[in-house]
Amino acid sequence: MSKFSVKIFLLAILCLASTFAALTIGPASISTQELVSCLMGVCQNTVTEMVVWQVRLPRVLVGLVTGIGLACAGTILQNITRNPLADPYLFGIVSGAALGATVANITVANQLTIALPLAAFVGALSSVILVVVIAKALQRMEQLLLTGIAVSFMFHSITQFLLYLGDPFATNRVIFWLMGSLARVEMSNFYVISTILLFALVIIFALHRQIDALLLGDESAASLGVNVDKLRLAMLAICAALTATIVAYCGGIGFVGLMVPHIVRQVIGVTTVPLIIGSALIGGTFLLWVDVIARSALDSAEIPIGIITSAFGSIFFLLIMYRTRNNQEAR
Amino acid sequence: MSALLYIKQLNWKVSGKTILNNVDLNVSTGEIVGIIGPNGAGKTSLLRCILNQQKDFTGTIHFKGKNINSYSAKKLARHFAVVAQKANPIFALSVFDVVSMGLLPHKTMFSLNNSQDLHQMTLALEKVGLANELHSQYNHLSGGEQQRVLIARALVQKAVILILDEPTNHLDVYYQHQILTLVKNLNITVIMTVHDLNLAAQYCQRLVLLNKGEIVADDIADKVLNPIILTEVFQLPCQREQDPVTNVARVYFHLADQITTSDNEQLSTNNEQQRNPTNNNKDQTQAMSHE
């Protein structure tokens, strides 16, 4: 068994164990024995059965695919832009979603259950389309990230303006939604996210050699027969659809797509196949535990997930800076 | 039309500015052709046209008797391998990762590396003298070793023509000779752009001198490295002598104000000597380029 296989096997075990553990931890404590019997359809307590099937399982499964999806999107965006700081959120996806959610709040506030995720999805996709159109018009496809940041600020300012004009209740609702949470997710959300995730993974694995070729530069990839602009556009569209869906259901959960690929590159590899497998397993596991902290750290309320991932992210980057400084001094 | 690569009346303009002007060039199997010329002469542009990375040129480029436009990008990559100037990957790619990129044009979607691919990659690395570096980090290798890894990638690509764009840039003298000796011993058709005229003369069977997008000379090194032509093209006084070891022509350039009166007289005498025995080489080479 190769080193890579051993690492992936261990990460897969960790991910599976975390999924089971996450199902047992929460305000209502469920023992492993109870959980196994409930999952096998022979639950002795109807309350436990309801908690497992209607509350815990959808939440844990959505958390798992959300972590996998965000980590995979971050991985692909970093590899196609050759920028270790690329993240789905830097392409204006969250600011687009926020604008969509704000508009929905103002216009159809009484039908928010359906309208908010839908508007957020439309907003996120519009933002990415705008980024690509501008980058293409400027003939600077390699500077997608800078265009993304510019569009992101533009959308953010429009959102702020609308929130400033809107009523305080709507403003609170949008701000809370943007902090990210898995509290309101349903099993149907899991089916939608995992379908798009599966579709994205199939495309990524089909084109893994082309994506790898980009790592040595656009001209190098073109000389190997890769249509660089088309590939970059296709990958961006896939990542946008994946992230927009996740943001629509779970709100803004930052730093996962930025942080996880960094860790995986250090321990597993930099090319697409090992990186995606590693990022998926670590991203999924990470978000499961973040959600566990979110719902069990405080007795009276839940902490929005985005707050925890951002806190982890900032500490992580300070550690990276510290390590880089130490490495430079060692030289 | 028996040439492996046949280029006729190649013209390329960008916003009205001529980049390549009536370029005619034939490359036969096994030839090592060096493209030389000052900055902005059109060397890299010519390579881009040959690789079909530039679509808006006029004229004809045929490879193996077929128009270059009739090849898909993937098919073209099976015939042409490119070794560019130094690559600086951001992420920590291994030698294995870089060399396996060469398999891309021969692979289908989803396909992973098999034992045969691994064998092929090991053979290529053996050929460039880096058999033990398969799992080393590419960024940790020296500039010369990195270029050899890129040549190994080109070998894995199984291309018919190897295109090198300034392969010796950033390399010290030792690695310059090491890389070009390696390329010469590969026994495949090579087209390379080189800034160092003496290196080009030493390793290329034929030199093509470009200036302002036009071919000024296309011949063996001894004829192309003509001080009169080179002085005109590079706008610097040029002197020439024969290398005592390899007996290949060597040229030297000096800034005009660095040349003393006696040097100037010597230069004029040398240039006169060059002019007479070859009976006006410039006219010959220019005539050749129009044929």
Interface residues (C-beta under 8 A of the other chain):
Chain A: N79 R82 N83 P84 F205 A206 L207 H208 R209 Q210 D212 A213 L215 L216 G217 E219 S220 A222 S223 L224 G225 V226 N227 R265 G269 V270 T271 V273
Chain B: L51 Q53 S72 A73 K74 K75 L76 A77 R78 F80 A81 V82 A84 A87 P89 I90 F91 A92 L93 D97 V98 S100 M101 G102 L103 L104 P105 K107 M109 F110 S111 L112 Q157 I163
